Amino acid sequence: MRLNQATDYAFRMVLHMAVLPEGSKITGGVLAREQVIPERFLLKIMRSLIAAGIMKSYRGVDGGFSLNKKPEDITLFDVIVAIEGDTYLKRCLYDQNSCSKACCGHCSVYEVMAQIQHNLTKDLKAVTFDKLAAREVEIAGEASVCNCQ
Protein backbone atom coordinates (compact mmCIF):
# COMPACT_ATOMS: atom_id res chain seq x y z
CA MET A 1 0.00 0.00 0.00
CA ARG A 2 1.29 3.40 -0.91
CA LEU A 3 -0.33 6.59 0.33
CA ASN A 4 -0.21 9.58 -1.97
CA GLN A 5 1.29 13.01 -1.25
CA ALA A 6 -2.15 14.48 -0.57
CA THR A 7 -2.59 12.08 2.35
CA ASP A 8 0.76 13.08 3.82
CA TYR A 9 -0.23 16.73 3.53
CA ALA A 10 -3.62 15.97 5.10
CA PHE A 11 -1.89 14.32 8.08
CA ARG A 12 0.23 17.45 8.52
CA MET A 13 -2.77 19.76 8.20
CA VAL A 14 -4.87 17.90 10.77
CA LEU A 15 -1.90 17.51 13.12
CA HIS A 16 -1.16 21.24 12.92
CA MET A 17 -4.76 22.01 13.86
CA ALA A 18 -4.71 19.42 16.66
CA VAL A 19 -1.72 21.13 18.30
CA LEU A 20 -3.52 24.49 18.39
CA PRO A 21 -5.90 25.34 21.24
CA GLU A 22 -9.40 23.89 20.81
CA GLY A 23 -11.61 26.01 18.56
CA SER A 24 -8.70 27.71 16.79
CA LYS A 25 -9.23 28.94 13.25
CA ILE A 26 -6.48 29.42 10.70
CA THR A 27 -6.49 30.66 7.14
CA GLY A 28 -5.49 28.40 4.28
CA GLY A 29 -2.58 30.70 3.45
CA VAL A 30 -1.13 30.55 6.95
CA LEU A 31 -1.60 26.79 7.18
CA ALA A 32 -0.01 26.31 3.76
CA ARG A 33 2.98 28.46 4.71
CA GLU A 34 3.50 26.87 8.13
CA GLN A 35 3.23 23.32 6.79
CA VAL A 36 5.07 23.99 3.51
CA ILE A 37 2.17 22.87 1.33
CA PRO A 38 1.27 24.55 -1.98
CA GLU A 39 -1.82 26.62 -1.14
CA ARG A 40 -3.88 25.50 -4.14
CA PHE A 41 -3.17 21.86 -3.26
CA LEU A 42 -4.00 22.53 0.39
CA LEU A 43 -7.39 23.96 -0.58
CA LYS A 44 -8.14 20.90 -2.71
CA ILE A 45 -7.22 18.57 0.15
CA MET A 46 -9.23 20.70 2.57
CA ARG A 47 -12.38 20.11 0.50
CA SER A 48 -12.00 16.36 1.07
CA LEU A 49 -11.38 16.83 4.80
CA ILE A 50 -14.46 19.06 5.05
CA ALA A 51 -16.60 16.56 3.12
CA ALA A 52 -15.47 13.85 5.55
CA GLY A 53 -16.47 15.99 8.54
CA ILE A 54 -12.90 16.30 9.83
CA MET A 55 -12.45 20.02 9.12
CA LYS A 56 -14.85 22.94 8.99
CA SER A 57 -14.61 26.09 6.91
CA TYR A 58 -15.66 29.63 7.75
CA ARG A 59 -16.37 32.28 5.13
CA GLY A 60 -15.83 36.00 5.27
CA VAL A 61 -13.26 38.39 6.67
CA ASP A 62 -12.73 36.25 9.78
CA GLY A 63 -12.89 33.06 7.75
CA GLY A 64 -10.57 30.13 7.80
CA PHE A 65 -10.54 26.52 8.85
CA SER A 66 -10.84 24.63 12.10
CA LEU A 67 -11.21 21.07 13.22
CA ASN A 68 -14.80 19.90 13.08
CA LYS A 69 -14.13 17.14 15.64
CA LYS A 70 -12.00 16.84 18.73
CA PRO A 71 -8.49 15.50 17.99
CA GLU A 72 -9.24 12.39 20.06
CA ASP A 73 -12.09 11.62 17.67
CA ILE A 74 -9.96 11.79 14.50
CA THR A 75 -7.79 8.82 13.53
CA LEU A 76 -5.16 8.23 10.90
CA PHE A 77 -7.67 5.88 9.30
CA ASP A 78 -10.25 8.68 9.04
CA VAL A 79 -7.81 10.94 7.20
CA ILE A 80 -6.69 8.17 4.85
CA VAL A 81 -10.28 7.34 3.92
CA ALA A 82 -11.09 11.05 3.45
CA ILE A 83 -8.24 11.49 0.96
CA GLU A 84 -7.68 8.07 -0.58
CA GLY A 85 -11.10 6.51 -0.22
CA ASP A 86 -11.37 2.91 0.92
CA THR A 87 -7.89 1.43 0.59
CA TYR A 88 -7.16 -2.26 0.29
CA LEU A 89 -3.91 -4.18 0.02
CA LYS A 90 -5.29 -6.47 -2.66
CA ARG A 91 -8.25 -6.17 -5.03
CA CYS A 92 -9.83 -9.48 -4.00
CA LEU A 93 -10.23 -8.14 -0.46
CA TYR A 94 -13.03 -5.88 -1.66
CA ASP A 95 -14.10 -7.78 -4.80
CA GLN A 96 -13.75 -11.54 -4.39
CA ASN A 97 -14.99 -12.09 -7.94
CA SER A 98 -11.97 -10.20 -9.30
CA CYS A 99 -9.65 -13.17 -8.85
CA SER A 100 -8.46 -14.49 -12.21
CA LYS A 101 -8.13 -17.91 -10.61
CA ALA A 102 -11.81 -17.71 -9.60
CA CYS A 103 -11.15 -18.88 -6.05
CA CYS A 104 -13.44 -16.18 -4.61
CA GLY A 105 -11.43 -15.62 -1.46
CA HIS A 106 -10.64 -19.27 -0.82
CA CYS A 107 -6.86 -19.30 -1.01
CA SER A 108 -4.00 -18.95 1.44
CA VAL A 109 -2.87 -15.58 0.04
CA TYR A 110 -6.35 -14.13 0.45
CA GLU A 111 -6.58 -15.41 4.03
CA VAL A 112 -3.28 -13.90 5.13
CA MET A 113 -3.85 -10.61 3.28
CA ALA A 114 -7.30 -10.30 4.83
CA GLN A 115 -5.76 -10.69 8.29
CA ILE A 116 -3.04 -8.14 7.52
CA GLN A 117 -5.69 -5.73 6.18
CA HIS A 118 -7.73 -6.21 9.35
CA ASN A 119 -4.71 -5.54 11.60
CA LEU A 120 -3.62 -2.52 9.58
CA THR A 121 -7.10 -0.99 9.76
CA LYS A 122 -7.29 -1.67 13.51
CA ASP A 123 -3.86 -0.09 14.07
CA LEU A 124 -4.69 3.01 11.98
CA LYS A 125 -7.95 3.46 13.90
CA ALA A 126 -6.04 3.29 17.20
CA VAL A 127 -3.87 6.32 16.40
CA THR A 128 -5.72 9.51 17.23
CA PHE A 129 -4.62 13.06 16.61
CA ASP A 130 -4.65 14.01 20.29
CA LYS A 131 -1.88 11.42 20.82
CA LEU A 132 0.01 12.64 17.77
CA ALA A 133 -0.37 16.28 18.87
CA ALA A 134 0.97 15.50 22.35
CA ARG A 135 3.99 13.75 20.85
CA GLU A 136 4.50 16.62 18.38
CA VAL A 137 4.70 19.07 21.28
CA GLU A 138 7.24 16.80 23.03
CA ILE A 139 9.35 16.57 19.87
CA ALA A 140 9.31 20.36 19.47
CA GLY A 141 10.48 20.73 23.07
CA GLU A 142 13.26 18.19 22.55
CA ALA A 143 14.38 20.00 19.39
CA SER A 144 14.58 23.34 21.22
CA VAL A 145 16.67 21.78 24.02
CA CYS A 146 19.24 20.36 21.60
CA ASN A 147 19.11 23.41 19.29
CA CYS A 148 17.93 21.25 16.41
CA GLN A 149 16.40 22.86 13.37
Buried (B, 14 or more C-beta within 10 A) or exposed (E): EEBEEBBBBBBBBBBBBBBBEEEBBBBBEBBBEEBEBEBEEBBEBBEBBBEBEBBBBEEEEEEBBBBBBEBEBBBBBBBBBBBBEEBBEBEBBEEBEEBEEEEEBEEEEBEEBBEBBEEBBEEBEEEBBBBBBBEBEEEEEEEEEEEEE
